[in-house]
Amino acid sequence: MDSVLIIHASVGAGHKRAAQAIEEAMHIRYPACKVKVVDIVDIGGPWFETIYKNMYLKLVDQTWGAYLVGWLFDMGNQSPPGFLKRWLEEALILNFFDFIYSNDYDLVIHTHFLSLEFVTMLRRSKSYFTPHVTVVTDFDAHAYWALQPCERYFVARTEAMLGLTYHGLPESCFRITGIPIVPAFPACPDRATCLRELGLKGLKPMILLISFGPKVVSAFEYLLESQQPLEIVVVTGRQADIRAELEEVELPTQHDVKLEGFTKVIEKYMKCADLLITKPGGLTTSECLASGCGMVIVNPYPGQEVRTPTCFWKQGAL
């Protein structure tokens, strides 16, 4: 195998994070293999980004929009994508077909169902023959993932497999592997080393807040009301506006606070933290589990993320 294409969709960070994890693992295991990672939203162009990504993110930030997205998610989970949905998406993403035909790879890996949907359509029409596999990035699998032909499905748990076999996929095509996380998590140094490298004290209970949008400011202010002295780290990523708002908050003297923007060492912050507060995305939750850090779930996106706490509750983790 000389070349691999990994396709994600930047609708939330988890699909990209999974693609990154697979890419890094491929470089370790197959150093001679050329690996390319692409975002199908970028390939689709600005119109597609506006309709498919930006509209979704704006909806889920509104109460009524979140209910609508949740309802559409549940309705769509009754069966794989229908003709009208496929036609609308395909009309918006002709650029993807140009891309896939103009590049030759030995294997295609999907971490989002959209590219899976398009490639399986091409395979069914016998106009594309490259093998492809799918990595489901949630603990439960929506019907949109249930598409064939696809050589292999990698899922987090047995229940995800059963959900997709209900929609007609053969059990033989599945491997239960968990959700891929970057190799930095199992290779993370001990807590004392991480504290020193990050400039943290580690003398008080440590709370890690990973931004889940504007409401993270309220969560931060609520933590500051605690009479128990805390060390609080807030990771805002590239959300400069939220960080600026956090910097305006008056800090009580009993707490130690660090505001962090985008970081490439989130595994070290999780290693140091006693408790993580954030949304229950499949990747973030998997990384938290690997770190042995406790987790408080807030503001799940409607649909898939709402199901994540139920998965853990059924396993006795809540």
C-alpha positions in Angstrom: 0.0 0.0 0.0 1.7 3.2 -1.3 -0.9 5.9 -0.8 -3.9 6.5 1.5 -6.5 9.3 1.4 -8.3 10.2 4.6 -11.5 12.3 4.3 -13.1 14.1 7.2 -15.6 16.9 7.5 -15.0 20.0 9.6 -18.5 19.9 11.2 -17.3 19.8 14.7 -13.7 18.9 15.6 -14.1 15.2 16.2 -14.0 14.0 12.6 -10.8 15.9 11.9 -9.3 14.7 15.2 -10.0 11.1 14.2 -8.4 11.7 10.8 -5.3 13.1 12.5 -5.1 10.1 14.8 -5.3 7.7 11.8 -2.7 9.7 9.9 -0.2 9.7 12.7 -0.7 5.9 13.3 -0.2 5.3 9.5 3.1 7.2 9.6 4.3 5.1 12.5 3.2 1.7 11.2 3.8 2.4 7.4 6.5 5.1 7.2 6.9 4.7 3.4 3.1 5.2 2.8 2.0 8.6 1.5 -1.0 9.8 3.5 -3.2 12.7 2.5 -5.9 14.2 4.8 -8.6 16.4 3.2 -11.7 18.1 4.4 -14.7 17.5 2.2 -16.2 20.8 3.3 -13.2 22.6 1.9 -13.4 20.6 -1.3 -17.1 21.5 -1.7 -16.3 25.2 -1.7 -17.8 28.3 0.0 -21.5 27.6 -0.9 -21.3 24.1 0.4 -19.6 25.3 3.6 -22.3 27.9 4.1 -25.2 25.4 3.7 -23.8 22.2 5.1 -21.5 23.5 7.9 -22.2 27.1 9.0 -26.0 26.7 8.9 -25.8 23.6 11.1 -23.5 25.2 13.6 -25.8 28.3 13.8 -28.8 26.1 14.3 -27.4 24.0 17.2 -26.5 27.2 19.1 -30.2 28.2 19.2 -32.7 26.5 21.4 -35.3 26.1 18.7 -32.6 25.1 16.2 -31.2 22.5 18.5 -34.7 20.9 18.8 -35.1 21.0 15.0 -31.7 19.4 14.5 -32.5 16.7 17.1 -35.8 15.9 15.4 -34.2 15.7 12.0 -31.5 13.4 13.5 -34.1 11.1 14.9 -36.2 11.0 11.8 -33.1 10.4 9.6 -32.0 7.5 11.9 -35.0 5.5 10.6 -33.2 4.6 7.4 -30.0 5.4 5.3 -30.0 8.6 3.3 -32.9 9.0 0.9 -32.9 10.1 -2.8 -33.8 13.7 -2.1 -31.0 14.2 0.5 -28.4 12.5 -1.7 -29.5 14.6 -4.8 -29.2 17.9 -2.9 -25.8 17.0 -1.5 -24.5 15.7 -4.7 -25.6 18.9 -6.6 -23.6 21.0 -4.1 -20.4 19.0 -4.2 -19.5 18.3 -7.8 -16.0 19.5 -6.8 -15.6 16.3 -4.7 -16.2 14.1 -7.8 -13.5 16.1 -9.7 -11.1 15.6 -6.8 -11.7 11.9 -6.3 -11.3 11.1 -10.0 -8.2 13.2 -10.5 -6.3 11.6 -7.6 -5.2 7.9 -7.4 -5.0 6.2 -4.0 -4.7 2.6 -2.9 -7.2 3.1 0.0 -9.7 5.7 1.1 -10.6 6.1 4.7 -13.7 8.0 5.9 -14.2 9.6 9.3 -17.5 11.3 8.3 -20.5 9.7 6.5 -20.7 12.4 3.8 -17.7 11.2 1.8 -18.7 7.6 2.5 -22.1 8.4 0.9 -20.5 9.7 -2.2 -17.9 7.1 -2.7 -20.4 4.2 -2.1 -22.6 5.8 -4.8 -19.7 5.8 -7.2 -18.8 2.2 -6.3 -22.4 1.1 -6.9 -22.4 2.8 -10.3 -19.1 0.9 -11.1 -17.4 4.2 -11.9 -14.9 4.0 -9.0 -13.0 1.0 -7.8 -10.6 2.0 -5.0 -11.2 0.1 -1.7 -12.5 2.2 1.1 -13.1 1.8 4.8 -15.1 3.7 7.4 -14.2 4.8 11.0 -17.4 5.7 12.9 -16.4 8.6 15.3 -19.3 8.2 17.8 -20.2 5.6 20.4 -23.5 5.1 18.7 -23.9 4.9 14.9 -26.6 6.8 12.9 -28.3 5.2 9.9 -26.4 7.6 7.6 -23.3 5.4 8.1 -25.2 2.3 6.9 -24.0 2.3 3.3 -22.6 -0.3 1.0 -20.4 -1.3 -0.7 -17.6 -0.6 1.9 -14.9 -3.1 2.7 -14.7 -2.5 6.4 -16.3 -0.6 9.3 -14.4 0.3 12.5 -16.8 1.1 15.4 -16.4 1.9 19.0 -18.6 -0.8 20.5 -20.9 -3.8 19.8 -24.0 -1.7 20.1 -22.8 0.6 17.2 -22.3 -2.5 15.1 -25.8 -3.9 15.9 -27.3 -0.5 15.0 -25.8 -0.7 11.5 -26.5 -4.4 11.0 -30.2 -3.5 11.7 -30.0 -1.3 8.6 -28.7 -4.2 6.5 -24.9 -4.2 6.8 -23.3 -7.6 7.2 -21.7 -8.3 10.6 -18.6 -9.7 8.8 -17.6 -6.2 7.6 -17.2 -4.9 11.2 -14.2 -4.5 13.6 -14.9 -3.3 17.1 -11.8 -1.1 17.8 -12.9 1.9 19.9 -12.5 5.4 18.5 -9.0 6.3 17.3 -7.1 8.9 19.3 -3.7 10.3 18.6 -0.6 8.3 19.7 0.3 11.2 22.0 -2.3 10.0 24.6 -0.8 6.6 25.4 2.7 8.1 25.1 1.9 11.0 27.4 4.5 11.5 30.2 3.5 11.3 33.9 1.5 14.1 35.6 4.5 15.7 37.3 6.3 16.1 34.0 3.2 17.5 32.4 2.6 20.0 35.2 6.2 21.3 34.8 6.1 21.5 31.0 2.7 23.4 31.1 3.7 25.7 33.9 0.9 24.5 36.2 1.1 24.1 40.0 -1.0 21.0 40.7 -1.5 21.9 44.3 -5.2 22.4 44.2 -8.0 20.4 42.5 -7.6 21.1 38.8 -10.5 21.7 36.5 -10.1 21.7 32.7 -12.7 23.6 30.7 -12.6 23.0 27.0 -14.6 25.6 25.2 -18.1 24.6 24.1 -19.0 28.0 22.7 -20.1 31.3 24.4 -21.7 29.4 27.3 -18.2 28.4 28.5 -17.9 31.9 30.0 -20.9 31.3 32.3 -19.4 27.9 33.3 -16.1 29.7 34.1 -17.8 32.3 36.2 -19.7 29.6 38.1 -16.5 27.8 38.9 -15.0 31.0 40.2 -17.8 31.2 42.8 -16.5 28.1 44.5 -15.1 28.6 48.0 -12.8 25.6 47.4 -9.6 26.9 46.0 -9.2 25.5 42.4 -6.7 25.5 39.6 -8.7 26.2 36.5 -7.5 25.9 32.9 -9.7 27.1 30.1 -8.8 26.0 26.5 -10.6 28.2 24.0 -8.9 27.0 20.8 -9.1 29.5 18.0 -12.1 31.3 19.6 -10.3 34.6 20.2 -13.6 36.4 21.0 -14.4 34.0 23.8 -10.9 34.2 25.2 -11.1 38.0 25.2 -14.4 37.8 27.2 -12.8 35.5 29.7 -9.9 37.8 30.2 -12.3 40.5 31.3 -13.6 38.3 34.2 -12.4 39.4 37.7 -10.5 36.5 39.4 -10.9 35.7 43.1 -7.6 35.4 44.9 -8.2 31.8 46.0 -8.1 30.3 42.5 -5.2 29.9 40.1 -6.3 30.4 36.4 -4.7 29.7 33.1 -6.3 30.7 29.8 -5.0 28.7 26.8 -5.8 29.2 23.2 -5.1 26.6 20.5 -2.9 23.8 21.9 -1.3 20.8 20.4 -0.7 19.2 23.8 -4.3 18.7 25.0 -3.3 15.2 26.2 -1.0 16.8 28.8 -3.7 19.1 30.1 -6.0 16.1 30.5 -3.3 14.2 32.2 -3.0 17.0 34.8 -6.7 17.6 35.3 -8.9 16.0 38.0 -12.0 16.9 36.1 -12.9 17.9 32.5 -15.9 20.0 31.7 -17.0 20.1 28.0 -19.3 18.7 25.3 -19.4 14.9 24.9 -18.1 14.5 21.4 -16.9 11.0 20.6 -13.2 12.0 20.2 -13.1 14.2 23.3 -14.8 11.5 25.4 -12.4 8.9 24.1 -9.4 11.1 24.9 -10.8 11.7 28.4 -11.2 8.0 29.0 -7.6 7.4 27.9 -6.4 10.0 30.3 -8.3 8.7 33.3 -9.8 12.1 33.9 -13.3 12.6 35.3 -15.8 14.3 33.0 -18.7 16.6 33.4 -20.9 16.7 30.3 -22.5 20.0 29.3 -24.3 21.3 26.2 -24.3 18.2 24.0 -25.2 18.8 20.4 -28.6 17.4 19.6 -28.6 13.9 18.1 -25.3 12.0 18.4 -23.8 13.8 21.4 -27.0 13.5 23.4 -26.7 9.7 23.1 -23.1 9.6 24.4 -24.1 10.0 28.1 -26.7 7.3 27.7 -24.0 4.9 26.4 -21.9 5.5 29.5 -24.8 5.3 31.9 -25.7 1.9 30.5 -22.1 0.8 31.3 -22.4 2.1 34.9 -20.0 5.0 34.4 -22.4 7.7 35.6 
